[in-house]
Amino acid sequence: AAFGLPCQCLDAAFLDLPAPHMALPNVLPLLKPNGVVCNFSPCIEQVGRACDFMRANDFVEIRTFEVLQRPYSNRYVKFDSLDAQPETR
């Protein structure tokens, strides 16, 4: 079996690789029936190749989501009282 693991031992696999479609043939025999694959891909071409492989290998409920980065700002705010203006650093 792939990666030295017994076949059908994984409930889910998470892939964060530059070429996930190349790893999927090794992951497929490790998944239990109804196992789940979560794939993080930086470009749509990689998404397409991974989806093509999954469709060709009878995966169901193949869904793609775009995850956008949202910046956050951390700052220190101190209130001396409820009526005071905040002191920031």
C-alpha atoms as an extended CHARMM CRD file, in Angstrom:
* protein
*
        89  EXT
         1         1  ALA       CA              0.0000000000        0.0000000000        0.0000000000  PROA      1               0.0000000000
         2         2  ALA       CA              1.0240000000        3.6200000000       -0.4430000000  PROA      2               0.0000000000
         3         3  PHE       CA              3.0990000000        5.4180000000        2.1790000000  PROA      3               0.0000000000
         4         4  GLY       CA              3.5400000000        2.1210000000        4.0620000000  PROA      4               0.0000000000
         5         5  LEU       CA             -0.0710000000        2.2230000000        5.2940000000  PROA      5               0.0000000000
         6         6  PRO       CA             -2.6290000000       -0.5620000000        4.9700000000  PROA      6               0.0000000000
         7         7  CYS       CA             -5.3350000000       -0.1490000000        2.3290000000  PROA      7               0.0000000000
         8         8  GLN       CA             -8.5910000000        1.5400000000        3.2890000000  PROA      8               0.0000000000
         9         9  CYS       CA             -7.2750000000        2.8730000000        6.5910000000  PROA      9               0.0000000000
        10        10  LEU       CA             -8.1130000000        6.5960000000        6.1780000000  PROA      10              0.0000000000
        11        11  ASP       CA            -11.4190000000        8.3450000000        6.7660000000  PROA      11              0.0000000000
        12        12  ALA       CA            -10.0490000000       11.5070000000        5.1620000000  PROA      12              0.0000000000
        13        13  ALA       CA             -6.9570000000       12.8920000000        3.4680000000  PROA      13              0.0000000000
        14        14  PHE       CA             -5.8750000000       16.5420000000        3.3880000000  PROA      14              0.0000000000
        15        15  LEU       CA             -3.5870000000       17.5320000000        0.5240000000  PROA      15              0.0000000000
        16        16  ASP       CA             -1.6970000000       20.8140000000        0.4060000000  PROA      16              0.0000000000
        17        17  LEU       CA              0.7170000000       20.0980000000       -2.4300000000  PROA      17              0.0000000000
        18        18  PRO       CA              1.8850000000       21.7980000000       -5.6180000000  PROA      18              0.0000000000
        19        19  ALA       CA              0.5910000000       18.8720000000       -7.7570000000  PROA      19              0.0000000000
        20        20  PRO       CA             -2.2270000000       17.1280000000       -5.8570000000  PROA      20              0.0000000000
        21        21  HSD       CA             -3.3750000000       15.2170000000       -8.9370000000  PROA      21              0.0000000000
        22        22  MET       CA             -0.0740000000       13.3210000000       -8.7950000000  PROA      22              0.0000000000
        23        23  ALA       CA             -0.6240000000       12.3270000000       -5.1380000000  PROA      23              0.0000000000
        24        24  LEU       CA             -4.2510000000       11.2560000000       -5.5590000000  PROA      24              0.0000000000
        25        25  PRO       CA             -3.3960000000        7.8400000000       -7.1400000000  PROA      25              0.0000000000
        26        26  ASN       CA             -1.4530000000        7.0360000000       -3.9450000000  PROA      26              0.0000000000
        27        27  VAL       CA             -4.2010000000        8.3410000000       -1.6630000000  PROA      27              0.0000000000
        28        28  LEU       CA             -7.0830000000        6.5420000000       -3.4000000000  PROA      28              0.0000000000
        29        29  PRO       CA             -6.2780000000        3.0050000000       -2.1310000000  PROA      29              0.0000000000
        30        30  LEU       CA             -5.8470000000        4.3460000000        1.4120000000  PROA      30              0.0000000000
        31        31  LEU       CA             -9.3390000000        5.8280000000        1.6780000000  PROA      31              0.0000000000
        32        32  LYS       CA            -12.1300000000        3.8970000000        3.3150000000  PROA      32              0.0000000000
        33        33  PRO       CA            -15.3450000000        3.6170000000        1.2840000000  PROA      33              0.0000000000
        34        34  ASN       CA            -17.0150000000        7.0590000000        1.4180000000  PROA      34              0.0000000000
        35        35  GLY       CA            -13.6910000000        8.6220000000        2.4760000000  PROA      35              0.0000000000
        36        36  VAL       CA            -13.1650000000       12.3490000000        2.0090000000  PROA      36              0.0000000000
        37        37  VAL       CA            -10.3840000000       14.2740000000        0.2700000000  PROA      37              0.0000000000
        38        38  CYS       CA             -9.7410000000       17.9410000000        1.0080000000  PROA      38              0.0000000000
        39        39  ASN       CA             -7.3430000000       19.5230000000       -1.4660000000  PROA      39              0.0000000000
        40        40  PHE       CA             -5.7930000000       22.9970000000       -1.1770000000  PROA      40              0.0000000000
        41        41  SER       CA             -4.5730000000       24.2520000000       -4.5650000000  PROA      41              0.0000000000
        42        42  PRO       CA             -3.1430000000       27.6750000000       -5.3560000000  PROA      42              0.0000000000
        43        43  CYS       CA             -4.3060000000       27.7750000000       -8.9920000000  PROA      43              0.0000000000
        44        44  ILE       CA             -7.3460000000       26.7050000000      -10.9920000000  PROA      44              0.0000000000
        45        45  GLU       CA             -5.3040000000       24.4660000000      -13.3100000000  PROA      45              0.0000000000
        46        46  GLN       CA             -4.3620000000       22.2550000000      -10.3450000000  PROA      46              0.0000000000
        47        47  VAL       CA             -7.9760000000       22.2150000000       -9.2010000000  PROA      47              0.0000000000
        48        48  GLY       CA             -9.0340000000       21.0890000000      -12.6680000000  PROA      48              0.0000000000
        49        49  ARG       CA             -6.4880000000       18.2550000000      -12.8230000000  PROA      49              0.0000000000
        50        50  ALA       CA             -7.4530000000       17.0170000000       -9.3570000000  PROA      50              0.0000000000
        51        51  CYS       CA            -11.1710000000       17.1570000000      -10.2190000000  PROA      51              0.0000000000
        52        52  ASP       CA            -10.5440000000       15.3090000000      -13.4980000000  PROA      52              0.0000000000
        53        53  PHE       CA             -8.7760000000       12.5180000000      -11.5890000000  PROA      53              0.0000000000
        54        54  MET       CA            -11.5370000000       12.3300000000       -8.9880000000  PROA      54              0.0000000000
        55        55  ARG       CA            -14.2930000000       12.1780000000      -11.6400000000  PROA      55              0.0000000000
        56        56  ALA       CA            -12.3950000000        9.4390000000      -13.5260000000  PROA      56              0.0000000000
        57        57  ASN       CA            -12.1650000000        7.4420000000      -10.2790000000  PROA      57              0.0000000000
        58        58  ASP       CA            -15.8350000000        7.6660000000       -9.2840000000  PROA      58              0.0000000000
        59        59  PHE       CA            -15.5340000000       10.3010000000       -6.5600000000  PROA      59              0.0000000000
        60        60  VAL       CA            -18.8790000000       11.9480000000       -5.8060000000  PROA      60              0.0000000000
        61        61  GLU       CA            -19.8300000000       15.3660000000       -4.4260000000  PROA      61              0.0000000000
        62        62  ILE       CA            -16.7490000000       17.0500000000       -5.8750000000  PROA      62              0.0000000000
        63        63  ARG       CA            -16.9680000000       20.6930000000       -4.8200000000  PROA      63              0.0000000000
        64        64  THR       CA            -14.6050000000       23.6290000000       -5.2130000000  PROA      64              0.0000000000
        65        65  PHE       CA            -14.4510000000       26.6870000000       -2.9650000000  PROA      65              0.0000000000
        66        66  GLU       CA            -12.3100000000       29.7820000000       -3.2350000000  PROA      66              0.0000000000
        67        67  VAL       CA            -10.7270000000       30.7920000000        0.0620000000  PROA      67              0.0000000000
        68        68  LEU       CA             -9.5990000000       34.3940000000        0.1870000000  PROA      68              0.0000000000
        69        69  GLN       CA             -7.1510000000       35.8250000000        2.6660000000  PROA      69              0.0000000000
        70        70  ARG       CA             -8.5180000000       38.5450000000        4.9040000000  PROA      70              0.0000000000
        71        71  PRO       CA             -5.9580000000       40.6180000000        6.8200000000  PROA      71              0.0000000000
        72        72  TYR       CA             -6.5490000000       41.4060000000       10.4840000000  PROA      72              0.0000000000
        73        73  SER       CA             -4.9580000000       44.0950000000       12.6170000000  PROA      73              0.0000000000
        74        74  ASN       CA             -4.1040000000       43.4810000000       16.2540000000  PROA      74              0.0000000000
        75        75  ARG       CA             -3.7600000000       46.4480000000       18.5600000000  PROA      75              0.0000000000
        76        76  TYR       CA             -3.8040000000       47.1610000000       22.2490000000  PROA      76              0.0000000000
        77        77  VAL       CA             -6.7590000000       49.2430000000       23.4860000000  PROA      77              0.0000000000
        78        78  LYS       CA             -7.1080000000       50.3070000000       27.1140000000  PROA      78              0.0000000000
        79        79  PHE       CA            -10.1440000000       52.0690000000       28.5920000000  PROA      79              0.0000000000
        80        80  ASP       CA             -9.7670000000       53.7880000000       31.9580000000  PROA      80              0.0000000000
        81        81  SER       CA            -13.5340000000       54.0990000000       32.2360000000  PROA      81              0.0000000000
        82        82  LEU       CA            -16.5790000000       53.5320000000       30.0540000000  PROA      82              0.0000000000
        83        83  ASP       CA            -16.7170000000       57.2580000000       29.2080000000  PROA      83              0.0000000000
        84        84  ALA       CA            -13.0040000000       57.6980000000       28.4040000000  PROA      84              0.0000000000
        85        85  GLN       CA            -11.3920000000       57.7360000000       24.9780000000  PROA      85              0.0000000000
        86        86  PRO       CA             -9.2530000000       54.6470000000       24.3680000000  PROA      86              0.0000000000
        87        87  GLU       CA             -5.4930000000       54.7680000000       24.6890000000  PROA      87              0.0000000000
        88        88  THR       CA             -3.9400000000       52.8160000000       21.7940000000  PROA      88              0.0000000000
        89        89  ARG       CA             -0.4480000000       51.4980000000       21.1470000000  PROA      89              0.0000000000
